[in-house]
């Protein structure tokens, strides 16, 4: 049985360099990524973490698999709040009339993966938020409220999200 893939795309009225800069921003919160801070050397083989702004929690852990600025970022991924398998996330950017086409692929999901619809909905929200940030300068009021609620309950997150409890991601499989 073949693995499943989540696939989404959005066209953003912004230059490819601006979209790339937002997706790979290392010096502050990524509004579209639930205010997480990307921590990585952004080179093939380097670990990749999406951390809370204060650095005490890790929400996503992975390793950079491919990088071709400003067109491609691919990394392994595992969500620390769930018992999901390791998957591959690939961001592909292409210049189009009026902006940039962003295609997101999250592949490697086994057929028996549960609650995949929740991950799918999250990716849709991330792309919509990315579009808002780049076209309007920020996320909408509803998402700001959601982020505030998440921050208020950070203390209740699973122990596996604490930075000290998140091991380094496994090496990239050969081949």
C-alpha positions in Angstrom: 0.0 0.0 0.0 1.3 3.4 -0.9 1.8 6.2 1.6 -0.6 9.1 1.6 0.2 12.8 0.8 -1.4 16.0 1.8 -1.2 18.6 -1.0 -2.2 22.3 -0.9 -1.4 25.4 -2.9 -2.0 29.1 -2.7 -1.0 32.1 -4.8 0.3 35.0 -2.8 0.5 38.5 -4.2 4.1 39.0 -3.1 7.5 38.4 -4.8 9.1 35.0 -4.4 11.9 36.5 -2.3 9.5 37.9 0.2 7.7 34.6 0.5 11.0 32.7 0.9 12.1 35.2 3.6 9.0 34.6 5.6 9.1 30.8 5.3 12.8 30.7 6.4 12.8 33.6 8.9 15.1 32.7 11.8 15.1 36.0 13.8 11.5 36.1 15.1 8.1 34.7 15.3 6.6 33.2 12.1 3.0 34.5 12.4 1.7 31.9 9.9 3.3 29.1 11.8 1.4 29.7 15.0 3.9 32.3 16.2 6.6 29.6 16.4 10.3 30.5 15.9 12.3 28.5 13.4 15.6 27.3 14.8 17.9 25.7 12.1 21.1 26.3 10.3 19.0 25.8 7.1 21.5 23.6 5.4 21.0 20.1 4.2 21.3 17.7 7.1 20.8 20.3 9.8 18.2 19.8 12.6 15.1 22.0 12.3 12.9 23.0 15.2 9.8 25.2 15.5 10.0 26.5 19.1 7.8 28.6 21.3 8.9 32.3 21.3 10.5 31.9 24.7 12.3 28.7 23.6 10.9 26.5 26.3 8.7 24.3 24.0 9.3 22.6 20.7 6.2 22.0 18.5 7.9 20.5 15.4 11.2 18.7 15.1 12.9 17.6 11.8 15.9 17.7 9.6 16.5 19.7 6.4 16.5 17.3 3.4 16.7 19.7 0.5 17.2 23.4 0.0 17.2 25.5 -3.1 16.6 29.2 -2.2 14.2 30.8 -3.0 12.3 27.8 -4.6 12.5 24.8 -2.4 12.7 23.8 1.3 12.1 20.2 2.2 12.4 18.7 5.7 11.4 15.8 7.8 8.9 16.5 10.4 7.3 15.1 13.5 4.8 17.0 15.7 5.8 16.7 19.4 2.3 17.0 20.6 1.1 13.9 18.8 2.3 10.4 18.2 2.5 10.8 14.5 5.1 9.1 12.2 8.0 11.0 10.7 6.8 12.6 7.4 8.3 14.8 4.7 7.3 18.5 4.3 8.2 20.2 1.0 7.6 23.8 0.2 7.8 24.6 -3.5 7.7 28.3 -4.6 7.2 29.4 -8.2 7.0 32.9 -9.7 3.6 33.5 -11.4 1.8 36.5 -12.8 0.9 38.7 -9.8 3.1 36.9 -7.2 4.2 33.5 -6.0 2.6 30.1 -6.2 3.3 28.1 -3.0 2.8 24.4 -3.1 3.0 22.4 0.1 3.4 18.7 0.2 3.3 16.7 3.4 4.1 13.1 2.3 4.9 9.8 3.9 1.8 9.3 5.9 1.0 5.6 6.3 -2.4 4.3 5.3 -3.3 3.7 9.0 -2.5 7.2 10.1 -5.3 8.5 12.3 -6.7 12.0 12.5 -5.0 13.1 9.3 -7.9 15.5 8.7 -6.6 17.6 11.6 -3.1 17.9 10.1 -4.7 18.7 6.7 -6.8 21.5 8.3 -3.8 22.9 10.0 -1.9 23.1 6.7 -4.8 24.9 5.1 -4.8 27.4 8.0 -1.0 27.9 7.7 -1.2 28.7 4.0 -4.1 31.1 4.6 -2.2 32.8 7.4 1.0 33.0 5.2 -1.1 34.7 2.5 -2.5 37.2 5.1 1.0 38.0 6.5 2.5 38.6 3.1 -0.4 40.5 1.6 -1.8 42.3 4.6 1.1 42.5 7.0 -0.4 40.3 9.7 -2.8 37.5 10.6 -6.5 38.1 11.2 -8.1 38.9 14.6 -9.5 35.4 15.0 -6.1 33.8 14.6 -4.6 36.3 17.0 -7.1 35.3 19.6 -6.4 31.6 19.0 -2.6 32.2 19.4 -3.3 34.1 22.7 -5.3 31.2 24.0 -2.4 28.8 23.1 0.1 31.0 24.9 -2.2 31.1 28.0 -2.3 27.3 28.2 1.4 26.6 27.3 1.8 25.3 30.8 -0.7 22.5 30.1 1.1 21.1 27.0 2.5 17.6 27.1 5.9 17.1 28.7 7.2 15.9 25.4 7.0 19.4 24.1 9.5 20.8 26.6 12.8 21.7 24.9 14.8 19.5 27.3 12.7 16.5 26.4 12.9 16.7 22.6 15.7 14.6 21.2 17.7 15.6 18.1 15.9 14.3 15.0 17.2 11.1 13.4 19.6 11.5 10.4 18.1 11.7 6.9 17.6 8.2 5.5 20.1 7.3 2.8 18.8 6.9 -0.7 
